[in-house]
Amino acid sequence: MSSSPLLSPATTGIILCCDDIVRPVHDWLSELKDSSLNFAKDCGISFKETFVNTAVSKPTTETSPLAALHFRSLLLVGGTLELAVTQIAIQAILEGHDVFVLTDLVSTQSEIDKPVLLDRLRFRGVDIITSAQARIELKSYPVDLQIND
């Protein structure tokens, strides 16, 4: 059983994912962007936006623009989980990134489908966590373990 990597502010970035189809019609995107920006600022990490052209985009073994970000760990937020978040997560895994989806900062077209979509990502090697979990880990890095006798 492999353990999840620890999040480090120096090597972690938050990526706002958005489908090109959904971007213009949902006002929740601005709320997610504000929440994500505040989260990034609070945790001392970089924030980037990326958009997926759902008509032509699919995970590939070729290097994508994600490689230029130079982050080991990527926190994915945004929408939708069915399209942009999943495509970007799988692409990032293929490129060797540690990928985390923040469940409370992603949207989906159907809340009924959300557990299935998250299970699919988990099976592919994506860590599914909440923004609270990520915040605690980022703000407590490096972990100082003390063992009392």
Salt bridges, closest charged atoms under 4 A:
ASP42 OD2 - ARG135 NE 2.71
ASP42 OD1 - LYS139 NZ 3.08
GLU49 OE2 - LYS33 NZ 2.66
GLU95 OE1 - HIS97 NE2 3.83
ASP98 OD2 - ARG72 NE 3.11
ASP119 OD1 - ARG122 NH1 2.62
